[in-house]
Amino acid sequence: MNNKISSLFNIKYPIIQGGMIWNSGWELASAVSNSGGLGLIGAGSMYPDIFKEHIKKCKENTNRSFGVNLPMLYPQIDDMINIILDEGIKIVFTSAGNPKKYTDFFHQNGIKVAHVVPGLKFALKAQDAGVDAVVVEGFEAGGHNGRDETTTFCLVPMVKKELNVPIIAAGGIATGRGMLAAMTLGADGVQMGSRFAASLEASSHINFKNEIVKAKEGDTMLTLKDVTPVRLIKNEFFNTINSEIIRGASPERQKEILGRGRAKKGMFEGDLEEGELEIGQVSGLIDSIDSVEDIISSVISEYNEALLDFKTDKYLF
């Protein structure tokens, strides 16, 4: 499968693994890269020394392309960037900030840059900043999200009309048919988070992985929109914070209830009641915890089957 994304990142399939906090360690990233996609180490939940260790282990376990996801609001970002340069990382996905701040610097050091955005105006800013690709993420996605609640399958064609750089669709994609749909609408590749969170190689707690498998339609919701929008599985913490929001809690009060370490407590330590369980709506389609190799093989097989059905006019009037 040759296209703009597979050529840009030197990968077999245009499938990117989301750099999810508490899920995306070296084991997941190397497995995705070894299976033909692009694995990303999620820097957002790592201290600099841990981040460096994960990069080194990833190098030891794959000789294929991999990258890192770097939130630009990370408090020790200069340390993280120095590690990226020292370790020779050549692909960086940036998020949560202005892509203009570092894109030229990364390019000067031979690094390809993709930036994650929740809407068209941010996609245009990313293109103007000179990024190599834009990840457009609909609000179906898990974790931190856009306030405008634009869905992936509305967002992708809107962005396609205006951008010249390659587009990666994210949010609500976990199957081959979903991948084909996104690419039919104009995406050059897809980024999948939730599906890889429910993999054997994800660094998250087995309790969290089991909750992903158990999740059905309507079991997740976007909340904390006045603070930092995040899609969560509805558990005890979600019910507490959502009730406070309904009663008119101020952003300051919401932050007080949120406290610190909720995401780690839920996804990494496995506290299903008081932790944040960040996952996308597509969790309702995920019914097993599988190896990365099997996940990618299944996605590509289904993609090709669906494409063949389309080409043989099976579903055309």
ZADO-1210 file (C-alpha; in nm, 4 decimals, padded with zeros to 6 digits):
<atoms>
<atom x="00.0000" y="00.0000" z="00.0000" code="MET" pos="1"/>
<atom x="00.1852" y="00.3068" z="-00.1299" code="ASN" pos="2"/>
<atom x="00.0485" y="00.6513" z="-00.0518" code="ASN" pos="3"/>
<atom x="00.1597" y="00.9863" z="00.0877" code="LYS" pos="4"/>
<atom x="00.1686" y="00.8741" z="00.4518" code="ILE" pos="5"/>
<atom x="00.3423" y="00.5411" z="00.3989" code="SER" pos="6"/>
<atom x="00.6011" y="00.7193" z="00.1807" code="SER" pos="7"/>
<atom x="00.6443" y="01.0096" z="00.4234" code="LEU" pos="8"/>
<atom x="00.7180" y="00.7866" z="00.7216" code="PHE" pos="9"/>
<atom x="00.8695" y="00.4897" z="00.5347" code="ASN" pos="10"/>
<atom x="00.6096" y="00.2405" z="00.6585" code="ILE" pos="11"/>
<atom x="00.4179" y="-00.0428" z="00.4912" code="LYS" pos="12"/>
<atom x="00.0664" y="00.0607" z="00.5920" code="TYR" pos="13"/>
<atom x="-00.0684" y="00.4146" z="00.6527" code="PRO" pos="14"/>
<atom x="-00.1705" y="00.3210" z="01.0062" code="ILE" pos="15"/>
<atom x="-00.0443" y="00.5349" z="01.2931" code="ILE" pos="16"/>
<atom x="-00.0713" y="00.4286" z="01.6553" code="GLN" pos="17"/>
<atom x="-00.1936" y="00.7113" z="01.8757" code="GLY" pos="18"/>
<atom x="00.0607" y="00.8297" z="02.1329" code="GLY" pos="19"/>
<atom x="-00.1795" y="00.7769" z="02.4236" code="MET" pos="20"/>
<atom x="-00.0643" y="00.8592" z="02.7750" code="ILE" pos="21"/>
<atom x="-00.0179" y="00.5552" z="03.0024" code="TRP" pos="22"/>
<atom x="-00.0724" y="00.3214" z="02.7061" code="ASN" pos="23"/>
<atom x="00.2002" y="00.3951" z="02.4548" code="SER" pos="24"/>
<atom x="00.5315" y="00.2634" z="02.5800" code="GLY" pos="25"/>
<atom x="00.8157" y="00.1065" z="02.3854" code="TRP" pos="26"/>
<atom x="00.6502" y="-00.2355" z="02.3690" code="GLU" pos="27"/>
<atom x="00.3412" y="-00.1049" z="02.1909" code="LEU" pos="28"/>
<atom x="00.5336" y="00.1323" z="01.9629" code="ALA" pos="29"/>
<atom x="00.7849" y="-00.1312" z="01.8509" code="SER" pos="30"/>
<atom x="00.5091" y="-00.3895" z="01.7926" code="ALA" pos="31"/>
<atom x="00.3142" y="-00.1487" z="01.5703" code="VAL" pos="32"/>
<atom x="00.6239" y="-00.0594" z="01.3713" code="SER" pos="33"/>
<atom x="00.7247" y="-00.4248" z="01.3362" code="ASN" pos="34"/>
<atom x="00.3748" y="-00.4991" z="01.2036" code="SER" pos="35"/>
<atom x="00.3975" y="-00.2392" z="00.9286" code="GLY" pos="36"/>
<atom x="00.2464" y="00.0717" z="01.0911" code="GLY" pos="37"/>
<atom x="00.4048" y="00.3662" z="01.2672" code="LEU" pos="38"/>
<atom x="00.4451" y="00.3233" z="01.6420" code="GLY" pos="39"/>
<atom x="00.4570" y="00.6298" z="01.8660" code="LEU" pos="40"/>
<atom x="00.5938" y="00.6556" z="02.2187" code="ILE" pos="41"/>
<atom x="00.3594" y="00.8733" z="02.4253" code="GLY" pos="42"/>
<atom x="00.5830" y="01.1264" z="02.6002" code="ALA" pos="43"/>
<atom x="00.2992" y="01.2987" z="02.7836" code="GLY" pos="44"/>
<atom x="00.2961" y="01.0565" z="03.0764" code="SER" pos="45"/>
<atom x="00.6728" y="01.0111" z="03.1081" code="MET" pos="46"/>
<atom x="00.9486" y="01.1884" z="03.2990" code="TYR" pos="47"/>
<atom x="01.2500" y="01.2657" z="03.0780" code="PRO" pos="48"/>
<atom x="01.4599" y="00.9742" z="03.2092" code="ASP" pos="49"/>
<atom x="01.1733" y="00.7295" z="03.1522" code="ILE" pos="50"/>
<atom x="01.1135" y="00.8750" z="02.8056" code="PHE" pos="51"/>
<atom x="01.4784" y="00.8186" z="02.7151" code="LYS" pos="52"/>
<atom x="01.4641" y="00.4621" z="02.8438" code="GLU" pos="53"/>
<atom x="01.1574" y="00.3858" z="02.6305" code="HIS" pos="54"/>
<atom x="01.3248" y="00.5238" z="02.3193" code="ILE" pos="55"/>
<atom x="01.6325" y="00.3100" z="02.3774" code="LYS" pos="56"/>
<atom x="01.4220" y="-00.0047" z="02.4310" code="LYS" pos="57"/>
<atom x="01.2175" y="00.0706" z="02.1215" code="CYS" pos="58"/>
<atom x="01.5361" y="00.0958" z="01.9168" code="LYS" pos="59"/>
<atom x="01.6450" y="-00.2411" z="02.0523" code="GLU" pos="60"/>
<atom x="01.3171" y="-00.4033" z="01.9518" code="ASN" pos="61"/>
<atom x="01.2578" y="-00.2642" z="01.6025" code="THR" pos="62"/>
<atom x="01.4702" y="-00.1555" z="01.3100" code="ASN" pos="63"/>
<atom x="01.1725" y="00.0127" z="01.1462" code="ARG" pos="64"/>
<atom x="01.0415" y="00.3678" z="01.1617" code="SER" pos="65"/>
<atom x="00.8917" y="00.4849" z="01.4889" code="PHE" pos="66"/>
<atom x="00.8309" y="00.8242" z="01.6436" code="GLY" pos="67"/>
<atom x="00.7173" y="01.0070" z="01.9535" code="VAL" pos="68"/>
<atom x="00.4086" y="01.2041" z="02.0479" code="ASN" pos="69"/>
<atom x="00.5067" y="01.5263" z="02.2247" code="LEU" pos="70"/>
<atom x="00.2450" y="01.7509" z="02.3911" code="PRO" pos="71"/>
<atom x="00.3845" y="02.1026" z="02.3635" code="MET" pos="72"/>
<atom x="00.2458" y="02.1997" z="02.7027" code="LEU" pos="73"/>
<atom x="00.4724" y="01.9429" z="02.8681" code="TYR" pos="74"/>
<atom x="00.6507" y="02.1265" z="03.1558" code="PRO" pos="75"/>
<atom x="00.9969" y="01.9860" z="03.0760" code="GLN" pos="76"/>
<atom x="00.9681" y="02.0078" z="02.7000" code="ILE" pos="77"/>
<atom x="01.3239" y="02.1349" z="02.6494" code="ASP" pos="78"/>
<atom x="01.4582" y="01.8230" z="02.8197" code="ASP" pos="79"/>
<atom x="01.2353" y="01.6041" z="02.6016" code="MET" pos="80"/>
<atom x="01.3506" y="01.7793" z="02.2842" code="ILE" pos="81"/>
<atom x="01.7145" y="01.7324" z="02.3806" code="ASN" pos="82"/>
<atom x="01.6478" y="01.3605" z="02.4252" code="ILE" pos="83"/>
<atom x="01.4769" y="01.3452" z="02.0844" code="ILE" pos="84"/>
<atom x="01.7848" y="01.5041" z="01.9256" code="LEU" pos="85"/>
<atom x="02.0358" y="01.2951" z="02.1209" code="ASP" pos="86"/>
<atom x="01.8570" y="00.9694" z="02.0342" code="GLU" pos="87"/>
<atom x="01.8192" y="01.0559" z="01.6672" code="GLY" pos="88"/>
<atom x="01.4389" y="01.0441" z="01.6535" code="ILE" pos="89"/>
<atom x="01.3219" y="01.1412" z="01.3051" code="LYS" pos="90"/>
<atom x="00.9434" y="01.1580" z="01.3470" code="ILE" pos="91"/>
<atom x="00.7602" y="01.3766" z="01.5996" code="VAL" pos="92"/>
<atom x="00.3842" y="01.4144" z="01.6388" code="PHE" pos="93"/>
<atom x="00.3082" y="01.7346" z="01.8265" code="THR" pos="94"/>
<atom x="-00.0140" y="01.8276" z="02.0040" code="SER" pos="95"/>
<atom x="-00.1651" y="02.0657" z="02.2593" code="ALA" pos="96"/>
<atom x="00.0030" y="02.3851" z="02.1480" code="GLY" pos="97"/>
<atom x="00.1140" y="02.6079" z="01.8628" code="ASN" pos="98"/>
<atom x="00.2999" y="02.4053" z="01.5969" code="PRO" pos="99"/>
<atom x="00.4929" y="02.7141" z="01.4836" code="LYS" pos="100"/>
<atom x="00.6998" y="02.7063" z="01.7990" code="LYS" pos="101"/>
<atom x="00.9069" y="02.3996" z="01.7101" code="TYR" pos="102"/>
<atom x="00.8321" y="02.2867" z="01.3528" code="THR" pos="103"/>
<atom x="01.1143" y="02.4814" z="01.1853" code="ASP" pos="104"/>
<atom x="01.3567" y="02.3738" z="01.4560" code="PHE" pos="105"/>
<atom x="01.2642" y="02.0074" z="01.4077" code="PHE" pos="106"/>
<atom x="01.2977" y="02.0401" z="01.0304" code="HIS" pos="107"/>
<atom x="01.6433" y="02.1935" z="01.0704" code="GLN" pos="108"/>
<atom x="01.7380" y="01.8770" z="01.2566" code="ASN" pos="109"/>
<atom x="01.6003" y="01.6417" z="00.9922" code="GLY" pos="110"/>
<atom x="01.2822" y="01.5572" z="01.1811" code="ILE" pos="111"/>
<atom x="00.9431" y="01.5117" z="01.0153" code="LYS" pos="112"/>
<atom x="00.6532" y="01.6742" z="01.1990" code="VAL" pos="113"/>
<atom x="00.2823" y="01.5915" z="01.2158" code="ALA" pos="114"/>
<atom x="00.0488" y="01.7998" z="01.4299" code="HIS" pos="115"/>
<atom x="-00.2794" y="01.6894" z="01.5897" code="VAL" pos="116"/>
<atom x="-00.5769" y="01.9249" z="01.5520" code="VAL" pos="117"/>
<atom x="-00.9500" y="01.9110" z="01.6406" code="PRO" pos="118"/>
<atom x="-01.0790" y="02.1448" z="01.3689" code="GLY" pos="119"/>
<atom x="-01.0267" y="02.3172" z="01.0348" code="LEU" pos="120"/>
<atom x="-00.8918" y="02.6496" z="01.1643" code="LYS" pos="121"/>
<atom x="-00.6217" y="02.4680" z="01.3604" code="PHE" pos="122"/>
<atom x="-00.5438" y="02.2487" z="01.0579" code="ALA" pos="123"/>
<atom x="-00.4845" y="02.5599" z="00.8493" code="LEU" pos="124"/>
<atom x="-00.2541" y="02.7025" z="01.1174" code="LYS" pos="125"/>
<atom x="-00.0599" y="02.3761" z="01.1240" code="ALA" pos="126"/>
<atom x="-00.0198" y="02.3837" z="00.7462" code="GLN" pos="127"/>
<atom x="00.0967" y="02.7455" z="00.7653" code="ASP" pos="128"/>
<atom x="00.3505" y="02.6380" z="01.0284" code="ALA" pos="129"/>
<atom x="00.5020" y="02.4024" z="00.7698" code="GLY" pos="130"/>
<atom x="00.4167" y="02.0641" z="00.9193" code="VAL" pos="131"/>
<atom x="00.4618" y="01.7555" z="00.7020" code="ASP" pos="132"/>
<atom x="00.1178" y="01.6125" z="00.7847" code="ALA" pos="133"/>
<atom x="-00.1883" y="01.6999" z="00.9900" code="VAL" pos="134"/>
<atom x="-00.3805" y="01.4614" z="01.2156" code="VAL" pos="135"/>
<atom x="-00.7454" y="01.5666" z="01.2197" code="VAL" pos="136"/>
<atom x="-00.9169" y="01.4203" z="01.5240" code="GLU" pos="137"/>
<atom x="-01.2925" y="01.4085" z="01.5614" code="GLY" pos="138"/>
<atom x="-01.4622" y="01.4250" z="01.8984" code="PHE" pos="139"/>
<atom x="-01.5401" y="01.0523" z="01.8917" code="GLU" pos="140"/>
<atom x="-01.1804" y="01.0053" z="02.0010" code="ALA" pos="141"/>
<atom x="-01.0798" y="00.9142" z="02.3523" code="GLY" pos="142"/>
<atom x="-00.8754" y="01.1343" z="02.5784" code="GLY" pos="143"/>
<atom x="-00.8446" y="01.5107" z="02.5337" code="HIS" pos="144"/>
<atom x="-01.0580" y="01.6462" z="02.2591" code="ASN" pos="145"/>
<atom x="-01.1951" y="01.9502" z="02.0760" code="GLY" pos="146"/>
<atom x="-01.4662" y="02.1682" z="02.2288" code="ARG" pos="147"/>
<atom x="-01.6619" y="02.2042" z="01.9039" code="ASP" pos="148"/>
<atom x="-01.7600" y="01.8361" z="01.8937" code="GLU" pos="149"/>
<atom x="-01.7015" y="01.7969" z="01.5193" code="THR" pos="150"/>
<atom x="-01.7100" y="01.4323" z="01.4156" code="THR" pos="151"/>
<atom x="-01.4259" y="01.2723" z="01.2224" code="THR" pos="152"/>
<atom x="-01.6325" y="01.2006" z="00.9136" code="PHE" pos="153"/>
<atom x="-01.7450" y="01.5641" z="00.8933" code="CYS" pos="154"/>
<atom x="-01.4013" y="01.7022" z="00.9748" code="LEU" pos="155"/>
<atom x="-01.1958" y="01.5022" z="00.7232" code="VAL" pos="156"/>
<atom x="-01.3711" y="01.6269" z="00.4054" code="PRO" pos="157"/>
<atom x="-01.3840" y="01.9830" z="00.5438" code="MET" pos="158"/>
<atom x="-01.0083" y="01.9783" z="00.5951" code="VAL" pos="159"/>
<atom x="-00.9433" y="01.7986" z="00.2646" code="LYS" pos="160"/>
<atom x="-01.1042" y="02.0876" z="00.0749" code="LYS" pos="161"/>
<atom x="-00.8610" y="02.3400" z="00.2235" code="GLU" pos="162"/>
<atom x="-00.5284" y="02.1633" z="00.2867" code="LEU" pos="163"/>
<atom x="-00.2473" y="02.0546" z="00.0574" code="ASN" pos="164"/>
<atom x="-00.0446" y="01.8558" z="00.3119" code="VAL" pos="165"/>
<atom x="-00.1254" y="01.4887" z="00.3816" code="PRO" pos="166"/>
<atom x="-00.4151" y="01.4244" z="00.6197" code="ILE" pos="167"/>
<atom x="-00.4351" y="01.1544" z="00.8859" code="ILE" pos="168"/>
<atom x="-00.7846" y="01.0821" z="01.0178" code="ALA" pos="169"/>
<atom x="-00.8244" y="01.0038" z="01.3880" code="ALA" pos="170"/>
<atom x="-01.1195" y="00.9363" z="01.6151" code="GLY" pos="171"/>
<atom x="-01.3679" y="00.6524" z="01.5808" code="GLY" pos="172"/>
<atom x="-01.1499" y="00.4287" z="01.3615" code="ILE" pos="173"/>
<atom x="-01.0731" y="00.0737" z="01.4739" code="ALA" pos="174"/>
<atom x="-01.1553" y="-00.1461" z="01.1741" code="THR" pos="175"/>
<atom x="-01.0638" y="-00.1878" z="00.8106" code="GLY" pos="176"/>
<atom x="-01.4022" y="-00.0585" z="00.7000" code="ARG" pos="177"/>
<atom x="-01.3554" y="00.2496" z="00.9164" code="GLY" pos="178"/>
<atom x="-01.0141" y="00.3017" z="00.7614" code="MET" pos="179"/>
<atom x="-01.1550" y="00.2721" z="00.4086" code="LEU" pos="180"/>
<atom x="-01.4354" y="00.5154" z="00.4920" code="ALA" pos="181"/>
<atom x="-01.1881" y="00.7740" z="00.6249" code="ALA" pos="182"/>
<atom x="-00.9644" y="00.7422" z="00.3210" code="MET" pos="183"/>
<atom x="-01.2608" y="00.7599" z="00.0842" code="THR" pos="184"/>
<atom x="-01.3494" y="01.0938" z="00.2449" code="LEU" pos="185"/>
<atom x="-01.0013" y="01.2271" z="00.1782" code="GLY" pos="186"/>
<atom x="-00.7630" y="01.1008" z="00.4462" code="ALA" pos="187"/>
<atom x="-00.4244" y="00.9702" z="00.3377" code="ASP" pos="188"/>
<atom x="-00.3924" y="00.7515" z="00.6451" code="GLY" pos="189"/>
<atom x="-00.5470" y="00.6827" z="00.9840" code="VAL" pos="190"/>
<atom x="-00.4443" y="00.7084" z="01.3466" code="GLN" pos="191"/>
<atom x="-00.5933" y="00.4559" z="01.5855" code="MET" pos="192"/>
<atom x="-00.5766" y="00.4922" z="01.9614" code="GLY" pos="193"/>
<atom x="-00.8532" y="00.2984" z="02.1313" code="SER" pos="194"/>
<atom x="-00.7956" y="-00.0182" z="01.9278" code="ARG" pos="195"/>
<atom x="-00.4298" y="-00.0286" z="02.0268" code="PHE" pos="196"/>
<atom x="-00.5129" y="00.0521" z="02.3899" code="ALA" pos="197"/>
<atom x="-00.6904" y="-00.2842" z="02.3946" code="ALA" pos="198"/>
<atom x="-00.3803" y="-00.4721" z="02.2807" code="SER" pos="199"/>
<atom x="-00.1550" y="-00.7145" z="02.4625" code="LEU" pos="200"/>
<atom x="00.1394" y="-00.4777" z="02.4182" code="GLU" pos="201"/>
<atom x="-00.0230" y="-00.1593" z="02.5540" code="ALA" pos="202"/>
<atom x="00.1362" y="-00.0497" z="02.8812" code="SER" pos="203"/>
<atom x="-00.2000" y="00.0217" z="03.0462" code="SER" pos="204"/>
<atom x="-00.3478" y="-00.1912" z="03.3262" code="HIS" pos="205"/>
<atom x="-00.5406" y="-00.5074" z="03.2406" code="ILE" pos="206"/>
<atom x="-00.8388" y="-00.3701" z="03.4350" code="ASN" pos="207"/>
<atom x="-00.8563" y="-00.0780" z="03.1933" code="PHE" pos="208"/>
<atom x="-00.8198" y="-00.3027" z="02.8899" code="LYS" pos="209"/>
<atom x="-01.1067" y="-00.5184" z="03.0154" code="ASN" pos="210"/>
<atom x="-01.3236" y="-00.2074" z="03.0586" code="GLU" pos="211"/>
<atom x="-01.2584" y="-00.1154" z="02.6954" code="ILE" pos="212"/>
<atom x="-01.3813" y="-00.4564" z="02.5856" code="VAL" pos="213"/>
<atom x="-01.6897" y="-00.4277" z="02.8103" code="LYS" pos="214"/>
<atom x="-01.7816" y="-00.0790" z="02.6865" code="ALA" pos="215"/>
<atom x="-02.0948" y="-00.0468" z="02.4740" code="LYS" pos="216"/>
<atom x="-02.2598" y="00.2345" z="02.2829" code="GLU" pos="217"/>
<atom x="-02.3198" y="00.5301" z="02.5131" code="GLY" pos="218"/>
<atom x="-02.0700" y="00.4203" z="02.7785" code="ASP" pos="219"/>
<atom x="-01.8352" y="00.7136" z="02.7085" code="THR" pos="220"/>
<atom x="-01.8939" y="01.0887" z="02.7168" code="MET" pos="221"/>
<atom x="-01.7015" y="01.4107" z="02.6643" code="LEU" pos="222"/>
<atom x="-01.6773" y="01.6049" z="02.9900" code="THR" pos="223"/>
<atom x="-01.4781" y="01.8810" z="03.1642" code="LEU" pos="224"/>
<atom x="-01.5325" y="02.1102" z="02.8644" code="LYS" pos="225"/>
<atom x="-01.4745" y="02.4207" z="03.0785" code="ASP" pos="226"/>
<atom x="-01.1342" y="02.2898" z="03.1896" code="VAL" pos="227"/>
<atom x="-00.9884" y="02.0543" z="02.9297" code="THR" pos="228"/>
<atom x="-01.2356" y="01.8419" z="02.7313" code="PRO" pos="229"/>
<atom x="-01.1812" y="01.4696" z="02.7757" code="VAL" pos="230"/>
<atom x="-01.3803" y="01.1615" z="02.6722" code="ARG" pos="231"/>
<atom x="-01.4154" y="00.9100" z="02.9544" code="LEU" pos="232"/>
<atom x="-01.5868" y="00.5844" z="03.0357" code="ILE" pos="233"/>
<atom x="-01.8727" y="00.6557" z="03.2743" code="LYS" pos="234"/>
<atom x="-01.7509" y="00.5368" z="03.6153" code="ASN" pos="235"/>
<atom x="-01.7792" y="00.6710" z="03.9707" code="GLU" pos="236"/>
<atom x="-01.5379" y="00.9573" z="03.9063" code="PHE" pos="237"/>
<atom x="-01.7202" y="01.0528" z="03.5875" code="PHE" pos="238"/>
<atom x="-02.0540" y="01.0526" z="03.7703" code="ASN" pos="239"/>
<atom x="-01.9119" y="01.2733" z="04.0454" code="THR" pos="240"/>
<atom x="-01.7590" y="01.5344" z="03.8163" code="ILE" pos="241"/>
<atom x="-02.0512" y="01.5324" z="03.5749" code="ASN" pos="242"/>
<atom x="-02.3003" y="01.5870" z="03.8573" code="SER" pos="243"/>
<atom x="-02.0980" y="01.8843" z="03.9772" code="GLU" pos="244"/>
<atom x="-02.0900" y="02.0285" z="03.6259" code="ILE" pos="245"/>
<atom x="-02.4673" y="01.9928" z="03.5931" code="ILE" pos="246"/>
<atom x="-02.5057" y="02.1791" z="03.9226" code="ARG" pos="247"/>
<atom x="-02.2938" y="02.4632" z="03.7819" code="GLY" pos="248"/>
<atom x="-01.9525" y="02.3952" z="03.9360" code="ALA" pos="249"/>
<atom x="-01.6948" y="02.6578" z="03.8380" code="SER" pos="250"/>
<atom x="-01.3824" y="02.5589" z="03.6437" code="PRO" pos="251"/>
<atom x="-01.1839" y="02.6053" z="03.9642" code="GLU" pos="252"/>
<atom x="-01.4128" y="02.3647" z="04.1504" code="ARG" pos="253"/>
<atom x="-01.3895" y="02.1153" z="03.8665" code="GLN" pos="254"/>
<atom x="-01.0090" y="02.1307" z="03.8823" code="LYS" pos="255"/>
<atom x="-01.0259" y="02.0773" z="04.2579" code="GLU" pos="256"/>
<atom x="-01.2336" y="01.7604" z="04.2131" code="ILE" pos="257"/>
<atom x="-01.0106" y="01.6419" z="03.9285" code="LEU" pos="258"/>
<atom x="-00.6971" y="01.6766" z="04.1371" code="GLY" pos="259"/>
<atom x="-00.3748" y="01.5225" z="04.0110" code="ARG" pos="260"/>
<atom x="-00.2936" y="01.1808" z="03.8721" code="GLY" pos="261"/>
<atom x="-00.6466" y="01.0731" z="03.7766" code="ARG" pos="262"/>
<atom x="-00.5424" y="00.9380" z="03.4376" code="ALA" pos="263"/>
<atom x="-00.2540" y="00.7401" z="03.5849" code="LYS" pos="264"/>
<atom x="-00.4807" y="00.6055" z="03.8585" code="LYS" pos="265"/>
<atom x="-00.7355" y="00.4816" z="03.6075" code="GLY" pos="266"/>
<atom x="-00.5436" y="00.3643" z="03.3027" code="MET" pos="267"/>
<atom x="-00.2054" y="00.2652" z="03.4494" code="PHE" pos="268"/>
<atom x="-00.2925" y="00.1589" z="03.8034" code="GLU" pos="269"/>
<atom x="-00.6316" y="00.0079" z="03.7171" code="GLY" pos="270"/>
<atom x="-00.8576" y="00.1978" z="03.9592" code="ASP" pos="271"/>
<atom x="-01.1884" y="00.1631" z="03.7756" code="LEU" pos="272"/>
<atom x="-01.3898" y="00.3735" z="04.0189" code="GLU" pos="273"/>
<atom x="-01.1828" y="00.6843" z="04.0973" code="GLU" pos="274"/>
<atom x="-00.9514" y="00.7001" z="03.7956" code="GLY" pos="275"/>
<atom x="-00.9963" y="00.8625" z="03.4558" code="GLU" pos="276"/>
<atom x="-01.0658" y="00.5954" z="03.1937" code="LEU" pos="277"/>
<atom x="-00.9925" y="00.7753" z="02.8657" code="GLU" pos="278"/>
<atom x="-01.1229" y="00.5899" z="02.5603" code="ILE" pos="279"/>
<atom x="-01.3113" y="00.6623" z="02.2387" code="GLY" pos="280"/>
<atom x="-01.6671" y="00.5883" z="02.1292" code="GLN" pos="281"/>
<atom x="-01.5305" y="00.3168" z="01.9024" code="VAL" pos="282"/>
<atom x="-01.4679" y="00.1074" z="02.2154" code="SER" pos="283"/>
<atom x="-01.8202" y="-00.0213" z="02.1534" code="GLY" pos="284"/>
<atom x="-01.6790" y="-00.2091" z="01.8525" code="LEU" pos="285"/>
<atom x="-01.3850" y="-00.3618" z="02.0406" code="ILE" pos="286"/>
<atom x="-01.4644" y="-00.7022" z="02.1883" code="ASP" pos="287"/>
<atom x="-01.1236" y="-00.8578" z="02.2541" code="SER" pos="288"/>
<atom x="-00.7690" y="-00.7832" z="02.3686" code="ILE" pos="289"/>
<atom x="-00.5415" y="-00.8906" z="02.0854" code="ASP" pos="290"/>
<atom x="-00.1804" y="-00.8717" z="01.9781" code="SER" pos="291"/>
<atom x="-00.0782" y="-00.5748" z="01.7666" code="VAL" pos="292"/>
<atom x="00.0178" y="-00.8098" z="01.4851" code="GLU" pos="293"/>
<atom x="-00.3327" y="-00.9583" z="01.4801" code="ASP" pos="294"/>
<atom x="-00.4970" y="-00.6147" z="01.5030" code="ILE" pos="295"/>
<atom x="-00.3114" y="-00.4724" z="01.2037" code="ILE" pos="296"/>
<atom x="-00.3531" y="-00.7921" z="01.0025" code="SER" pos="297"/>
<atom x="-00.7282" y="-00.7841" z="01.0687" code="SER" pos="298"/>
<atom x="-00.7598" y="-00.4164" z="00.9782" code="VAL" pos="299"/>
<atom x="-00.5741" y="-00.4573" z="00.6491" code="ILE" pos="300"/>
<atom x="-00.7649" y="-00.7745" z="00.5589" code="SER" pos="301"/>
<atom x="-01.0999" y="-00.6069" z="00.6250" code="GLU" pos="302"/>
<atom x="-00.9892" y="-00.2936" z="00.4383" code="TYR" pos="303"/>
<atom x="-00.9056" y="-00.4978" z="00.1287" code="ASN" pos="304"/>
<atom x="-01.2276" y="-00.6994" z="00.1491" code="GLU" pos="305"/>
<atom x="-01.4352" y="-00.3823" z="00.1790" code="ALA" pos="306"/>
<atom x="-01.2456" y="-00.2206" z="-00.1076" code="LEU" pos="307"/>
<atom x="-01.3088" y="-00.5248" z="-00.3261" code="LEU" pos="308"/>
<atom x="-01.6811" y="-00.5127" z="-00.2436" code="ASP" pos="309"/>
<atom x="-01.6855" y="-00.1463" z="-00.3437" code="PHE" pos="310"/>
<atom x="-01.4971" y="-00.2037" z="-00.6668" code="LYS" pos="311"/>
<atom x="-01.7278" y="-00.4883" z="-00.7713" code="THR" pos="312"/>
<atom x="-02.0279" y="-00.2574" z="-00.7279" code="ASP" pos="313"/>
<atom x="-02.1765" y="-00.4853" z="-00.4641" code="LYS" pos="314"/>
<atom x="-02.3216" y="-00.1914" z="-00.2736" code="TYR" pos="315"/>
<atom x="-02.3874" y="00.0486" z="-00.5625" code="LEU" pos="316"/>
<atom x="-02.7374" y="00.1260" z="-00.6893" code="PHE" pos="317"/>
</atoms>
